[in-house]
Amino acid sequence: MRYMLIIRNGENHPQPGDPSWDQLMADYGAFSEALAARGTSFTGDPLAPPHTATTVRVEGGEVVLADGPFAETKEWFSGYYVIDVESLDHALQAASMIPSAKFGSVEVRPVVSM
């Protein structure tokens, strides 16, 4: 079964240039290597910061664009993984290993096959 692991960062998440940034990136490399060593099929990418987002709505047949994310929050989506594992328990275990879980949260959702 496929699950999306949606990574949300909090305000205390290291940023590029912070002393702990290089270690965080090394931790992500180790996480990806651990998934591969377990034979877990996965994809994933980081996302650019919220200020780069554009929100699209269609209201009354008109396209309305807004700069920035859908909602202002203290946590923001910073990346994702889509993993193929045997069960929700395996997905939750993988989510708990994501380095940014220490600075925010990871939402785990089943991917619906269409």
DSSP file (Angstrom, degrees, kcal/mol; ACC not computed):
  #  RESIDUE AA STRUCTURE BP1 BP2  ACC     N-H-->O    O-->H-N    N-H-->O    O-->H-N    TCO  KAPPA ALPHA  PHI   PSI    X-CA   Y-CA   Z-CA
    1    1 A M              0   0    0      0, 0.0    84,-2.6     0, 0.0     2,-0.4   0.000 360.0 360.0 360.0 143.5    0.0    0.0    0.0
    2    2 A R  E     -A   84   0A   0    109,-0.4   109,-2.7    82,-0.2     2,-0.4  -0.757 360.0-175.2 -97.0 141.6    1.2    3.5   -0.8
    3    3 A Y  E     -AB  83 110A   0     80,-2.5    80,-2.6    -2,-0.4     2,-0.5  -0.983  19.5-138.0-131.8 143.1    1.3    6.3    1.8
    4    4 A M  E     -AB  82 109A   0    105,-3.2   105,-2.3    -2,-0.4     2,-0.7  -0.900  11.4-156.3 -99.7 129.7    2.1    9.9    1.6
    5    5 A L  E     -AB  81 108A   0     76,-3.4    76,-1.5    -2,-0.5     2,-0.7  -0.914  11.5-160.3-105.4 106.3    4.2   11.3    4.4
    6    6 A I  E     -AB  80 107A   0    101,-3.1   101,-2.7    -2,-0.7     2,-0.5  -0.798   7.1-148.3 -96.2 116.2    3.6   15.0    4.5
    7    7 A I  E     -AB  79 106A   0     72,-2.4    71,-2.7    -2,-0.7    72,-1.0  -0.723  13.1-171.6 -92.7 126.3    6.3   16.9    6.3
    8    8 A R  E     -AB  77 105A   0     97,-3.1    97,-2.2    -2,-0.5     2,-0.3  -0.969  10.6-150.2-116.0 130.3    5.4   20.1    8.2
    9    9 A N  E     -AB  76 104A   0     67,-2.9    67,-1.7    -2,-0.5    95,-0.2  -0.769   5.8-144.5 -99.6 144.4    8.1   22.2    9.7
   10   10 A G    >   -     0   0    0     93,-1.0     3,-1.6    -2,-0.3    65,-0.1  -0.387  37.6 -91.1 -93.5 179.5    7.7   24.4   12.8
   11   11 A E  T 3  S+     0   0    0      1,-0.3    93,-0.1    -2,-0.1    64,-0.1   0.747 123.2  58.0 -64.5 -24.6    9.3   27.8   13.4
   12   12 A N  T 3  S+     0   0    0     91,-0.4    -1,-0.3     2,-0.0    92,-0.1   0.290  75.7 125.4 -92.6  11.8   12.4   26.2   15.0
   13   13 A H  S <  S-     0   0    0     -3,-1.6    -4,-0.0    90,-0.2    87,-0.0  -0.506  70.3-105.4 -70.0 133.4   13.3   24.1   12.0
   14   14 A P        -     0   0    0      0, 0.0    -1,-0.1     0, 0.0    -2,-0.0  -0.265  36.2-154.4 -58.4 146.2   16.9   24.7   10.8
   15   15 A Q    >   -     0   0    0      1,-0.1     3,-2.8    -3,-0.1     6,-0.3  -0.812  36.0 -73.9-117.0 159.2   17.3   26.8    7.6
   16   16 A P  T 3  S+     0   0    0      0, 0.0    -1,-0.1     0, 0.0     4,-0.0  -0.292 124.3  29.6 -52.0 134.3   20.1   26.8    5.1
   17   17 A G  T 3  S+     0   0    0      1,-0.4     5,-0.0     2,-0.0     0, 0.0   0.087  90.5 122.2  97.9 -22.3   23.0   28.6    6.6
   18   18 A D  S X> S-     0   0    0     -3,-2.8     3,-1.5     1,-0.1     4,-0.5  -0.414  74.8-117.5 -67.8 149.8   22.1   27.5   10.2
   19   19 A P  T 34 S+     0   0    0      0, 0.0     4,-0.4     0, 0.0     3,-0.3   0.827 114.8  48.4 -57.8 -31.8   24.8   25.5   12.0
   20   20 A S  T 3> S+     0   0    0      1,-0.2     4,-2.1     2,-0.1     5,-0.1   0.462  86.7  90.5 -90.0  -0.4   22.6   22.5   12.2
   21   21 A W  H <> S+     0   0    0     -3,-1.5     4,-2.4    -6,-0.3     5,-0.2   0.928  84.7  50.3 -61.8 -47.6   21.5   22.5    8.5
   22   22 A D  H  X S+     0   0    0     -4,-0.5     4,-2.1    -3,-0.3    -1,-0.2   0.888 111.1  49.7 -61.0 -39.0   24.3   20.3    7.3
   23   23 A Q  H  > S+     0   0    0     -4,-0.4     4,-2.4     2,-0.2    -1,-0.2   0.908 109.2  52.1 -65.9 -40.8   23.5   17.7   10.0
   24   24 A L  H  X S+     0   0    0     -4,-2.1     4,-2.1     1,-0.2    -2,-0.2   0.917 109.7  49.0 -60.6 -43.6   19.8   17.7    9.1
   25   25 A M  H  X S+     0   0    0     -4,-2.4     4,-2.0     1,-0.2    -1,-0.2   0.885 110.7  50.6 -64.8 -38.0   20.6   17.1    5.4
   26   26 A A  H  X S+     0   0    0     -4,-2.1     4,-2.3     2,-0.2    -1,-0.2   0.885 108.4  53.1 -64.4 -38.3   22.9   14.2    6.4
   27   27 A D  H  X S+     0   0    0     -4,-2.4     4,-2.3     2,-0.2    -2,-0.2   0.885 107.7  50.7 -64.3 -38.8   20.1   12.8    8.5
   28   28 A Y  H  X S+     0   0    0     -4,-2.1     4,-2.5     2,-0.2    -1,-0.2   0.898 108.9  51.7 -65.4 -39.6   17.8   13.0    5.5
   29   29 A G  H  X S+     0   0    0     -4,-2.0     4,-2.2     1,-0.2    -2,-0.2   0.919 110.6  48.0 -60.1 -43.5   20.4   11.1    3.4
   30   30 A A  H  X S+     0   0    0     -4,-2.3     4,-2.3     2,-0.2    -2,-0.2   0.881 110.0  52.8 -64.8 -38.9   20.6    8.4    6.1
   31   31 A F  H  X S+     0   0    0     -4,-2.3     4,-2.3     2,-0.2    -2,-0.2   0.939 110.1  47.1 -62.2 -46.9   16.8    8.2    6.2
   32   32 A S  H  X S+     0   0    0     -4,-2.5     4,-2.3     1,-0.2    -2,-0.2   0.896 112.0  50.8 -62.2 -40.1   16.6    7.7    2.5
   33   33 A E  H  X S+     0   0    0     -4,-2.2     4,-2.6     2,-0.2    -1,-0.2   0.883 108.4  52.5 -64.1 -38.4   19.4    5.1    2.7
   34   34 A A  H  X S+     0   0    0     -4,-2.3     4,-1.4     2,-0.2    -2,-0.2   0.907 109.0  49.3 -65.3 -41.3   17.5    3.2    5.5
   35   35 A L  H  <>S+     0   0    0     -4,-2.3     5,-2.5     1,-0.2     4,-0.4   0.944 113.0  47.1 -60.5 -46.8   14.3    3.1    3.4
   36   36 A A  H ><5S+     0   0    0     -4,-2.3     3,-1.4     1,-0.2    -2,-0.2   0.892 108.3  55.1 -62.7 -40.3   16.3    1.7    0.4
   37   37 A A  H 3<5S+     0   0    0     -4,-2.6    -1,-0.2     1,-0.3    -2,-0.2   0.803 106.9  51.4 -64.4 -28.6   18.1   -0.8    2.6
   38   38 A R  T 3<5S-     0   0    0     -4,-1.4    -1,-0.3    -3,-0.4    -2,-0.2   0.509 118.7-113.2 -82.9  -5.4   14.6   -2.1    3.8
   39   39 A G  T < 5 +     0   0    0     -3,-1.4     2,-0.5    -4,-0.4    -3,-0.2   0.681  62.1 157.3  80.2  17.6   13.6   -2.5    0.2
   40   40 A T      < -     0   0    0     -5,-2.5     2,-0.4    -6,-0.2    -1,-0.3  -0.659  38.6-137.3 -80.5 123.6   11.0    0.3    0.5
   41   41 A S  E     +C   84   0A   0     43,-0.7    43,-2.3    -2,-0.5     2,-0.3  -0.656  39.7 159.1 -77.0 132.5   10.0    1.9   -2.7
   42   42 A F  E     -C   83   0A   0     -2,-0.4     2,-0.3    41,-0.2    41,-0.2  -0.995  30.8-169.4-154.0 157.1    9.8    5.7   -2.3
   43   43 A T  E     +C   82   0A   0     39,-1.8    39,-2.7    -2,-0.3     2,-0.3  -0.923  23.2 152.5-134.6 162.7    9.9    9.1   -3.9
   44   44 A G  E     -C   81   0A   0     -2,-0.3    37,-0.2    37,-0.3    -2,-0.0  -0.903  17.3-170.9 177.0 157.3   10.1   12.4   -2.3
   45   45 A D  E     -C   80   0A   0     35,-1.3    35,-1.8    -2,-0.3     2,-0.2  -0.988  27.6-111.9-154.3 152.2   11.2   16.0   -2.6
   46   46 A P  E     -C   79   0A   0      0, 0.0     2,-0.3     0, 0.0    33,-0.3  -0.505  32.7-133.6 -78.2 159.6   11.5   19.1   -0.5
   47   47 A L        -     0   0    0     31,-3.3     0, 0.0    -2,-0.2     0, 0.0  -0.864  19.9-108.1-112.0 149.6    9.2   22.1   -1.2
   48   48 A A        -     0   0    0     -2,-0.3    -1,-0.1     1,-0.1     5,-0.0  -0.286  55.5 -76.0 -66.9 161.3   10.2   25.7   -1.5
   49   49 A P    >   -     0   0    0      0, 0.0     3,-2.0     0, 0.0     4,-0.2  -0.125  45.2-104.7 -60.7 158.3    9.2   28.0    1.3
   50   50 A P  G >  S+     0   0    0      0, 0.0     3,-2.1     0, 0.0    18,-0.1   0.793 114.6  68.6 -55.8 -32.8    5.6   29.2    1.7
   51   51 A H  G 3  S+     0   0    0      1,-0.3    17,-0.2    17,-0.1    -3,-0.0   0.675  94.9  58.6 -65.3 -13.0    6.3   32.7    0.4
   52   52 A T  G <  S+     0   0    0     -3,-2.0    -1,-0.3    15,-0.1     2,-0.1   0.512  87.9 105.8 -89.2  -5.4    7.0   31.2   -3.0
   53   53 A A    <   -     0   0    0     -3,-2.1    15,-3.2    -4,-0.2     2,-0.4  -0.328  52.5-159.7 -77.1 154.7    3.5   29.7   -3.2
   54   54 A T  E     -D   67   0B   0     13,-0.2     2,-0.4    -2,-0.1    13,-0.2  -0.995  11.9-147.0-129.3 128.6    0.5   30.8   -5.3
   55   55 A T  E     -D   66   0B   0     11,-3.1    11,-2.2    -2,-0.4     2,-0.5  -0.832  11.4-157.0 -98.7 132.3   -3.0   29.8   -4.3
   56   56 A V  E     +D   65   0B   0     -2,-0.4     2,-0.3     9,-0.2     9,-0.2  -0.924  16.1 170.1-112.9 130.2   -5.5   29.2   -7.1
   57   57 A R  E     -D   64   0B   0      7,-2.3     7,-3.3    -2,-0.5     2,-0.5  -0.952  25.6-144.2-131.2 153.8   -9.3   29.4   -6.6
   58   58 A V  E     +D   63   0B   0     -2,-0.3     2,-0.5     5,-0.2     5,-0.2  -0.971  23.9 177.5-118.8 114.9  -12.1   29.4   -9.0
   59   59 A E  E >  S-D   62   0B   0      3,-2.7     3,-1.8    -2,-0.5    -2,-0.0  -0.966  70.3 -16.9-122.2 116.7  -15.0   31.6   -7.8
   60   60 A G  T 3  S-     0   0    0     -2,-0.5    -1,-0.1     1,-0.3     3,-0.1   0.839 128.4 -53.3  60.2  33.5  -18.0   32.1  -10.0
   61   61 A G  T 3  S+     0   0    0      1,-0.3     2,-0.4    -3,-0.0    -1,-0.3   0.397 116.0 114.9  83.1  -3.5  -16.2   30.8  -13.0
   62   62 A E  E <   -D   59   0B   0     -3,-1.8    -3,-2.7     2,-0.0     2,-0.5  -0.825  66.9-126.2-102.9 138.5  -13.3   33.3  -12.5
   63   63 A V  E     -D   58   0B   0     -2,-0.4     2,-0.5    -5,-0.2    -5,-0.2  -0.715  26.1-166.6 -82.2 126.5   -9.8   32.2  -11.7
   64   64 A V  E     -D   57   0B   0     -7,-3.3    -7,-2.3    -2,-0.5     2,-0.4  -0.972   0.5-163.5-118.6 123.4   -8.5   34.1   -8.6
   65   65 A L  E     -D   56   0B   0     -2,-0.5     2,-0.4    -9,-0.2    -9,-0.2  -0.855   5.8-174.5-107.4 141.0   -4.8   34.0   -7.7
   66   66 A A  E     -D   55   0B   0    -11,-2.2   -11,-3.1    -2,-0.4     2,-0.2  -1.000  26.0-120.4-134.1 135.5   -3.3   34.9   -4.3
   67   67 A D  E    S+D   54   0B   0     -2,-0.4   -13,-0.2   -13,-0.2   -15,-0.1  -0.494  76.9  18.9 -69.5 140.7    0.3   35.1   -3.4
   68   68 A G  S    S-     0   0    0    -15,-3.2   -13,-0.3   -17,-0.2    -2,-0.2  -0.243 100.1 -34.8  94.8 179.3    1.4   32.8   -0.6
   69   69 A P        -     0   0    0      0, 0.0   -14,-0.2     0, 0.0     3,-0.1  -0.143  59.3-102.8 -73.3 169.4    0.0   29.6    1.0
   70   70 A F  S    S+     0   0    0      1,-0.1     2,-0.3   -16,-0.1   -15,-0.0   0.865 103.2  14.1 -58.9 -40.0   -3.7   28.8    1.5
   71   71 A A  S    S-     0   0    0      2,-0.0     2,-0.6     0, 0.0    -1,-0.1  -0.983  76.5-117.3-140.1 148.5   -3.5   29.6    5.2
   72   72 A E        +     0   0    0     -2,-0.3     2,-0.3    -3,-0.1     4,-0.1  -0.776  50.6 153.0 -83.8 121.0   -1.2   31.5    7.5
   73   73 A T        -     0   0    0     -2,-0.6    -2,-0.0     2,-0.1     0, 0.0  -0.910  56.6-119.2-141.3 168.5    0.1   29.0   10.1
   74   74 A K  S    S+     0   0    0     -2,-0.3     2,-0.4     2,-0.0   -63,-0.1   0.651 103.0  56.8 -83.4 -17.2    3.2   28.5   12.3
   75   75 A E  S    S-     0   0    0    -65,-0.1     2,-0.3   -64,-0.1   -65,-0.2  -0.891  71.1-172.1-111.0 147.1    3.8   25.2   10.6
   76   76 A W  E     -A    9   0A   0    -67,-1.7   -67,-2.9    -2,-0.4     2,-0.3  -0.978  32.9 -99.2-138.6 151.9    4.3   24.8    6.8
   77   77 A F  E     +A    8   0A   0     -2,-0.3   -69,-0.2   -69,-0.2     3,-0.1  -0.529  41.4 169.2 -68.6 125.6    4.6   22.0    4.3
   78   78 A S  E     -     0   0A   0    -71,-2.7   -31,-3.3     1,-0.4     2,-0.3   0.531  56.0 -36.7-117.2 -10.6    8.3   21.5    3.6
   79   79 A G  E     -AC   7  46A   0    -72,-1.0   -72,-2.4   -33,-0.3    -1,-0.4  -0.982  50.9-135.4 170.9-177.7    8.3   18.2    1.7
   80   80 A Y  E     -AC   6  45A   0    -35,-1.8   -35,-1.3    -2,-0.3     2,-0.4  -0.989   2.3-152.2-157.7 159.7    6.9   14.8    1.2
   81   81 A Y  E     -AC   5  44A   0    -76,-1.5   -76,-3.4    -2,-0.3     2,-0.5  -0.981   8.1-155.8-129.7 145.0    7.7   11.2    0.7
   82   82 A V  E     -AC   4  43A   0    -39,-2.7   -39,-1.8    -2,-0.4     2,-0.3  -0.991  24.8-176.8-116.1 119.3    5.4    8.6   -1.0
   83   83 A I  E     -AC   3  42A   0    -80,-2.6   -80,-2.5    -2,-0.5     2,-0.6  -0.846  25.6-142.0-119.5 153.0    6.3    5.2    0.2
   84   84 A D  E     +AC   2  41A   0    -43,-2.3   -43,-0.7    -2,-0.3     2,-0.3  -0.941  40.3 153.0-115.0 107.3    5.1    1.7   -0.7
   85   85 A V        -     0   0    0    -84,-2.6     3,-0.1    -2,-0.6     6,-0.0  -0.797  53.4-109.1-132.7 171.0    4.9   -0.4    2.4
   86   86 A E  S    S-     0   0    0     -2,-0.3     2,-0.3     1,-0.1   -84,-0.1   0.790  89.4  -3.2 -73.0 -30.2    3.0   -3.4    3.8
   87   87 A S  S  > S-     0   0    0    -86,-0.1     4,-1.8     1,-0.1     5,-0.1  -0.956  70.7 -97.3-157.3 168.1    0.9   -1.7    6.4
   88   88 A L  H  > S+     0   0    0     -2,-0.3     4,-2.9     1,-0.2     5,-0.2   0.880 119.8  60.3 -59.2 -39.2    0.0    1.5    8.2
   89   89 A D  H  > S+     0   0    0      1,-0.2     4,-2.2     2,-0.2    -1,-0.2   0.907 105.1  47.7 -57.4 -41.7    2.3    0.4   11.0
   90   90 A H  H  > S+     0   0    0      2,-0.2     4,-2.3     1,-0.2    -1,-0.2   0.887 111.8  50.4 -66.4 -37.9    5.2    0.4    8.6
   91   91 A A  H  X S+     0   0    0     -4,-1.8     4,-2.6     2,-0.2    -2,-0.2   0.906 110.7  49.0 -65.3 -41.3    4.3    3.8    7.3
   92   92 A L  H  X S+     0   0    0     -4,-2.9     4,-2.0     2,-0.2    -2,-0.2   0.886 109.9  51.8 -66.4 -38.1    4.0    5.2   10.8
   93   93 A Q  H  X S+     0   0    0     -4,-2.2     4,-0.7    -5,-0.2    -2,-0.2   0.931 111.2  47.5 -62.7 -45.0    7.4    3.8   11.7
   94   94 A A  H >< S+     0   0    0     -4,-2.3     3,-1.2     1,-0.2     4,-0.5   0.922 109.8  53.3 -61.6 -43.6    8.9    5.4    8.6
   95   95 A A  H >< S+     0   0    0     -4,-2.6     3,-1.2     1,-0.3    -1,-0.2   0.868 103.7  56.4 -60.5 -36.6    7.3    8.7    9.5
   96   96 A S  H 3< S+     0   0    0     -4,-2.0    -1,-0.3     1,-0.2    -2,-0.2   0.697 103.6  55.9 -69.7 -16.6    8.8    8.6   12.9
   97   97 A M  T << S+     0   0    0     -3,-1.2    -1,-0.2    -4,-0.7    -2,-0.2   0.534  76.9 113.3 -91.0  -8.4   12.2    8.3   11.4
   98   98 A I    X   -     0   0    0     -3,-1.2     3,-2.1    -4,-0.5     4,-0.3  -0.504  68.7-136.4 -68.1 124.9   11.9   11.5    9.3
   99   99 A P  G >  S+     0   0    0      0, 0.0     3,-1.5     0, 0.0     4,-0.2   0.826  99.3  58.9 -54.0 -37.1   14.4   14.0   10.7
  100  100 A S  G >> S+     0   0    0      1,-0.3     3,-1.8     2,-0.2     4,-1.0   0.585  80.4  85.7 -73.4  -7.5   12.0   17.0   10.6
  101  101 A A  G <4 S+     0   0    0     -3,-2.1    -1,-0.3     1,-0.3     5,-0.1   0.754  83.7  61.9 -61.3 -21.3    9.6   15.2   12.9
  102  102 A K  G <4 S+     0   0    0     -3,-1.5    -1,-0.3    -4,-0.3    -2,-0.2   0.671 111.9  35.6 -74.5 -17.2   11.8   16.7   15.6
  103  103 A F  T <4 S-     0   0    0     -3,-1.8   -93,-1.0    -4,-0.2   -91,-0.4   0.451 136.5 -19.2-116.3  -4.6   10.9   20.2   14.5
  104  104 A G  E  < S-B    9   0A   0     -4,-1.0     2,-0.3   -95,-0.2   -95,-0.2  -0.436  86.4 -69.0-163.9-122.5    7.3   19.9   13.4
  105  105 A S  E     -B    8   0A   0    -97,-2.2   -97,-3.1    -2,-0.1     2,-0.4  -0.968  20.9-136.3-152.7 165.3    5.1   16.9   12.4
  106  106 A V  E     -B    7   0A   0     -2,-0.3     2,-0.4   -99,-0.2   -99,-0.2  -0.985  16.7-153.3-129.2 120.0    4.6   14.3    9.7
  107  107 A E  E     -B    6   0A   0   -101,-2.7  -101,-3.1    -2,-0.4     2,-0.5  -0.795   9.6-153.5 -92.3 133.0    1.1   13.6    8.5
  108  108 A V  E     +B    5   0A   0     -2,-0.4  -103,-0.2  -103,-0.2   -16,-0.0  -0.931  19.8 170.0-111.8 123.2    0.6   10.0    7.1
  109  109 A R  E     -B    4   0A   0   -105,-2.3  -105,-3.2    -2,-0.5     2,-0.1  -0.996  34.1-117.7-134.7 137.2   -2.2    9.4    4.6
  110  110 A P  E     -B    3   0A   0      0, 0.0     2,-0.5     0, 0.0  -107,-0.3  -0.457  30.1-126.0 -66.2 143.0   -3.0    6.4    2.4
  111  111 A V        -     0   0    0   -109,-2.7     2,-0.6    -2,-0.1  -109,-0.4  -0.815  21.4-135.9 -89.6 127.8   -2.8    7.2   -1.3
  112  112 A V        -     0   0    0     -2,-0.5     2,-0.4     2,-0.0  -109,-0.0  -0.742  12.8-138.9 -87.6 121.9   -6.0    6.3   -3.1
  113  113 A S              0   0    0     -2,-0.6    -1,-0.0     1,-0.1     0, 0.0  -0.672 360.0 360.0 -80.7 132.5   -5.5    4.4   -6.3
  114  114 A M              0   0    0     -2,-0.4    -1,-0.1     0, 0.0    -2,-0.0   0.390 360.0 360.0-105.1 360.0   -7.8    5.5   -9.1
